[in-house]
Amino acid sequence: MDSKRDKDQDADFEKITAVLLKSRTGEFDLESILFLKFRGLGIHDLGCIGECINLERLDLSGNNIANLAPLSSLRLLVVLNVSANRISNIEPLSSCDSLQSLNVAGNVISSIENLHCLQPLRKLENIRLKDNTYNYSNPVCRNTPYRNILLEMFPNIKVLDGERVVGRGSDLYQLCKDIDDTIKAGLYKNGQLSDYPDCKPWVEDNYWEIRRSNNAIIEEAYKQFNDVLHECRLLNSRATHMISQTERSLSLKKQPKQYAV
């Protein structure tokens, strides 16, 4: 009986219903829902999610979703994560005017043409088609120059596949990436790791040791600090002793009295 009930509950998760939305959020009105996280629930039908017209953040990652049509009415949606699904067509997202961040890594988007529908979204700044952390990708990512093409298509993009391409930090990121690539290229020759027997530390062994200053003020500060530290240790020792005595006396009081017969 219990297994049948559990199966019925799991079946409810295959489609998003008003009951599911209200039970998950505690809201009585679907229009009051601003944030939703339905990750890894086996959902394949978005159902009535389009009625949450004020939704701003939505996480549907790790499901079996292929059709995004119900999302076309979410004009206030800012952040959308539909990674690890079965999506090939993202046309319905073209009406999500407020969309700023989109994660579609781990789907079946096959060509650059499938992304043209996102060009009217002027606020879109973050697109992820590939996520190396989870080994998520899309067939379109096999096209070597896809990154350059996307950057031309979306001039407002600041972050692509988790890498900042413009704005604050982009230059530093690119510099670190170039250094990393150069180091890797130098470490390997003919596929083998090169040996560098003459490598030496950048600094001397005692470089990180704190050196005492001859400044009298600093010396006095050291002395005062050590005095305070010593006093704290004494207070800690006394407090520990008093706590131990108190616990001992309380344990004696709790022991039942014994009378001689």
C-alpha positions as CSV (number, residue, x, y, z in Angstrom):
1,M,0.0,0.0,0.0
2,D,2.8,2.4,1.0
3,S,4.8,1.6,-2.2
4,K,1.7,2.4,-4.3
5,R,1.3,5.8,-2.5
6,D,5.0,6.6,-3.0
7,K,4.7,5.7,-6.7
8,D,1.7,8.0,-7.0
9,Q,3.7,10.9,-5.4
10,D,6.6,10.3,-7.7
11,A,4.2,10.4,-10.7
12,D,2.9,13.8,-9.6
13,F,6.5,15.2,-10.0
14,E,6.5,14.2,-13.7
15,K,4.2,17.2,-14.4
16,I,4.2,20.6,-12.7
17,T,0.7,21.2,-11.3
18,A,-0.8,24.0,-9.2
19,V,-0.9,21.7,-6.2
20,L,2.8,20.9,-6.5
21,L,3.7,24.6,-6.9
22,K,1.6,25.7,-3.9
23,S,2.9,22.8,-1.7
24,R,6.5,23.5,-2.5
25,T,6.3,27.3,-2.0
26,G,3.6,27.7,0.6
27,E,2.0,30.3,-1.6
28,F,-1.8,30.3,-2.2
29,D,-1.6,32.4,-5.4
30,L,0.7,31.3,-8.2
31,E,1.3,34.9,-9.2
32,S,3.0,35.4,-5.8
33,I,5.7,32.9,-6.5
34,L,9.1,34.6,-7.2
35,F,11.6,31.7,-6.8
36,L,11.3,28.0,-7.7
37,K,13.8,25.2,-7.4
38,F,12.7,21.9,-9.0
39,R,16.0,20.2,-9.4
40,G,16.3,16.5,-10.2
41,L,12.6,15.6,-9.8
42,G,12.1,13.7,-13.0
43,I,9.9,16.4,-14.4
44,H,9.1,16.2,-18.2
45,D,6.0,18.4,-18.4
46,L,6.2,22.0,-17.2
47,G,2.4,22.1,-16.9
48,C,1.0,25.3,-15.5
49,I,4.3,26.9,-14.5
50,G,3.5,29.7,-17.0
51,E,0.9,30.9,-14.6
52,C,3.7,32.0,-12.2
53,I,4.0,35.3,-14.2
54,N,6.0,37.1,-11.6
55,L,8.7,34.4,-11.4
56,E,12.2,35.8,-11.3
57,R,14.5,32.8,-10.6
58,L,13.8,29.2,-11.8
59,D,16.0,26.1,-11.4
60,L,14.8,23.1,-13.4
61,S,18.1,21.3,-13.8
62,G,18.5,17.6,-13.9
63,N,15.0,16.7,-15.2
64,N,13.7,15.2,-18.4
65,I,12.3,18.4,-19.9
66,A,12.3,18.8,-23.7
67,N,9.6,21.4,-24.3
68,L,10.0,25.0,-22.9
69,A,6.8,26.4,-24.3
70,P,5.2,27.1,-20.9
71,L,8.0,29.4,-20.1
72,S,7.2,31.9,-22.8
73,S,4.9,33.9,-20.5
74,L,7.5,34.5,-17.8
75,R,8.5,38.0,-18.9
76,L,10.0,38.9,-15.5
77,L,12.3,35.8,-15.4
78,V,15.9,36.9,-14.6
79,V,17.8,33.7,-14.0
80,L,17.0,30.3,-15.6
81,N,18.8,27.0,-15.1
82,V,17.6,24.2,-17.3
83,S,20.9,22.3,-17.5
84,A,21.0,18.5,-17.8
85,N,17.7,18.0,-19.6
86,R,16.7,17.0,-23.2
87,I,16.2,20.5,-24.7
88,S,16.9,21.1,-28.4
89,N,14.7,24.1,-29.0
90,I,14.9,27.3,-26.9
91,E,12.6,29.4,-29.1
92,P,10.1,30.0,-26.3
93,L,12.7,31.9,-24.3
94,S,12.7,34.7,-26.9
95,S,9.8,36.4,-25.0
96,C,11.5,36.3,-21.6
97,D,12.5,40.0,-21.9
98,S,14.1,40.3,-18.5
99,L,16.4,37.2,-18.8
100,Q,19.9,38.0,-17.7
101,S,21.4,34.5,-17.0
102,L,20.7,31.3,-18.9
103,N,22.2,27.9,-18.2
104,V,21.4,25.3,-20.9
105,A,24.5,23.1,-20.4
106,G,24.0,19.3,-20.7
107,N,21.2,19.4,-23.4
108,V,21.0,18.6,-27.1
109,I,21.3,22.0,-28.8
110,S,22.9,21.1,-32.0
111,S,23.7,24.3,-33.9
112,I,24.3,28.0,-33.6
113,E,21.1,28.7,-35.5
114,N,19.2,27.3,-32.5
115,L,20.5,30.3,-30.5
116,H,19.5,33.1,-32.8
117,C,16.2,33.3,-31.1
118,L,17.9,34.8,-28.0
119,Q,19.3,37.8,-29.8
120,P,16.3,40.1,-29.0
121,L,17.1,39.6,-25.2
122,R,19.1,42.8,-24.6
123,K,19.6,42.1,-20.9
124,L,21.1,38.7,-21.4
125,E,24.7,38.8,-20.0
126,N,25.4,35.2,-18.9
127,I,25.1,32.1,-21.2
128,R,26.3,28.7,-20.3
129,L,26.3,25.9,-22.9
130,K,29.1,23.9,-21.4
131,D,30.0,23.1,-17.8
132,N,33.3,21.3,-17.3
133,T,32.7,20.8,-13.6
134,Y,29.8,18.4,-14.2
135,N,30.9,17.4,-17.7
136,Y,27.8,19.0,-19.3
137,S,27.9,20.1,-22.9
138,N,25.8,20.5,-26.1
139,P,26.5,19.2,-29.6
140,V,27.0,22.8,-30.7
141,C,30.1,23.0,-28.5
142,R,31.9,20.6,-30.8
143,N,32.1,23.5,-33.3
144,T,35.5,24.9,-32.4
145,P,34.7,28.6,-33.1
146,Y,31.3,28.6,-31.4
147,R,32.5,30.9,-28.6
148,N,33.7,33.6,-31.0
149,I,30.5,33.3,-33.0
150,L,28.4,33.7,-29.8
151,L,30.4,36.7,-28.7
152,E,29.6,38.4,-32.1
153,M,25.9,37.4,-31.8
154,F,25.5,38.7,-28.3
155,P,27.6,41.9,-27.8
156,N,26.3,42.4,-24.3
157,I,27.5,39.0,-23.0
158,K,29.8,39.3,-20.0
159,V,30.1,35.6,-19.0
160,L,30.2,32.7,-21.4
161,D,30.4,29.1,-20.1
162,G,31.4,30.4,-16.7
163,E,34.3,32.5,-18.0
164,R,34.2,36.3,-17.7
165,V,34.8,37.7,-21.2
166,V,34.3,41.4,-20.6
167,G,34.0,43.7,-17.6
168,R,35.7,43.8,-14.3
169,G,38.1,40.8,-13.9
170,S,38.1,39.7,-17.5
171,D,41.6,40.9,-18.2
172,L,43.0,39.2,-15.2
173,Y,41.1,36.0,-16.0
174,Q,42.5,36.0,-19.6
175,L,46.0,36.7,-18.3
176,C,45.8,33.8,-15.8
177,K,44.4,31.5,-18.6
178,D,47.3,32.5,-21.0
179,I,49.9,31.9,-18.3
180,D,48.3,28.5,-17.5
181,D,48.3,27.5,-21.1
182,T,52.0,28.6,-21.5
183,I,53.1,26.7,-18.5
184,K,51.3,23.6,-19.7
185,A,52.9,23.9,-23.1
186,G,56.3,24.3,-21.6
187,L,56.0,21.4,-19.1
188,Y,55.2,18.8,-21.8
189,K,57.4,17.9,-24.7
190,N,56.3,15.2,-27.1
191,G,53.6,14.3,-24.6
192,Q,56.1,13.7,-21.8
193,L,56.5,15.8,-18.6
194,S,59.9,17.6,-18.8
195,D,62.4,17.5,-15.9
196,Y,63.8,20.7,-14.5
197,P,66.5,19.6,-12.0
198,D,67.8,23.2,-11.6
199,C,64.6,24.6,-10.2
200,K,65.1,26.7,-7.2
201,P,62.7,28.4,-4.7
202,W,61.6,31.9,-5.5
203,V,62.6,33.2,-2.1
204,E,65.0,32.3,0.6
205,D,64.1,29.7,3.3
206,N,63.8,32.3,6.1
207,Y,61.8,34.8,3.9
208,W,58.5,34.2,5.7
209,E,59.9,34.3,9.2
210,I,58.7,37.3,11.3
211,R,61.7,39.5,12.1
212,R,61.9,41.5,15.3
213,S,62.1,45.2,14.8
214,N,64.6,47.5,16.6
215,N,61.8,50.0,17.0
216,A,61.3,50.5,20.8
217,I,57.5,51.1,20.4
218,I,57.1,47.8,18.6
219,E,59.2,46.0,21.2
220,E,57.0,47.5,24.0
221,A,53.9,46.3,22.1
222,Y,55.3,42.8,21.9
223,K,56.0,42.9,25.7
224,Q,52.5,44.1,26.5
225,F,50.9,41.5,24.3
226,N,52.9,38.7,25.9
227,D,51.9,40.0,29.4
228,V,48.2,40.0,28.4
229,L,48.5,36.6,26.9
230,H,50.1,35.2,30.1
231,E,47.3,36.8,32.2
232,C,44.7,35.2,29.9
233,R,46.2,31.8,30.4
234,L,46.2,32.2,34.1
235,L,42.5,33.2,34.1
236,N,41.7,30.3,31.9
237,S,43.5,27.9,34.3
238,R,41.6,29.3,37.3
239,A,38.3,29.2,35.5
240,T,38.9,25.5,34.6
241,H,39.7,24.7,38.2
242,M,36.6,26.4,39.5
243,I,34.3,24.7,36.9
244,S,35.8,21.3,37.9
245,Q,35.2,22.0,41.6
246,T,31.6,23.1,40.9
247,E,30.9,20.0,38.8
248,R,32.3,17.8,41.6
249,S,30.2,19.4,44.3
250,L,27.1,19.1,42.2
251,S,27.7,15.5,41.5
252,L,28.1,14.8,45.2
253,K,24.7,16.5,46.0
254,K,22.9,14.3,43.4
255,Q,24.1,11.1,45.0
256,P,21.4,9.4,47.2
257,K,22.1,9.4,50.9
258,Q,22.9,6.1,52.5
259,Y,21.9,5.2,56.0
260,A,23.4,2.6,58.2
261,V,21.1,-0.3,59.3
